[in-house]
Amino acid sequence: MRQRRLKNEINVVPYIDVMLVLLVIFMVTAPMMTTAKIDLPSVEKAATVPSPPIQVTIKADQSLTLIDSAGKGQEIRVDRKELVAMIVAAQAKNPEKPQPVLIAGDKNLKYEAVLEIMDDLNRAQVKGVGLLVQLKGK
């Protein structure tokens, strides 16, 4: 009597057939799917700031300057730690109605530098942070 040997091979042909059918289904249905639309505000509809803001300017070389419109309005060169401390101190003077903060970034600056400053301000729980833009046509 001969002993039966187990056949330990996997038949992958049915799996390939199923994968090809799924691929065809996805290829047919993908163009029919609707994509999400995001309605971004335009610069012409930007609201004016109600109170004099604190303006943070990030230059192309990533140097930071601070202009406090409510104070003397002088441009002060600061580093990132000083910037956050000065803004927190300025907003602590009037906690019910904190002074808004506007960030103006140079056009040739990487967007990452602006996000780093916004992240620092967010971690310090600074309220009313926005981006300063130039209106079209000016």
Stockholm file with secondary structure:
# STOCKHOLM 1.0

chainA/1-138         MRQRRLKNEINVVPYIDVMLVLLVIFMVTAPMMTTAKIDLPSVEKAATVPSPPIQVTIKADQSLTLIDSAGKGQEIRVDRKELVAMIVAAQAKNPEKPQPVLIAGDKNLKYEAVLEIMDDLNRAQVKGVGLLVQLKGK
#=GR chainA/1-138 SS CCCCCCCCCCCCHHHHHHHHHHHHHHHHHGGGSCCCCCCCCCGGGCCCCSSCCEEEEECTTCCEEEEETTTTCCEEEECHHHHHHHHHHHHHTSSSSCCCEEEEECTTSCHHHHHHHHHHHHHTTCCCEEECCCCTTC
#=GC SS_cons         CCCCCCCCCCCCHHHHHHHHHHHHHHHHHGGGSCCCCCCCCCGGGCCCCSSCCEEEEECTTCCEEEEETTTTCCEEEECHHHHHHHHHHHHHTSSSSCCCEEEEECTTSCHHHHHHHHHHHHHTTCCCEEECCCCTTC
//
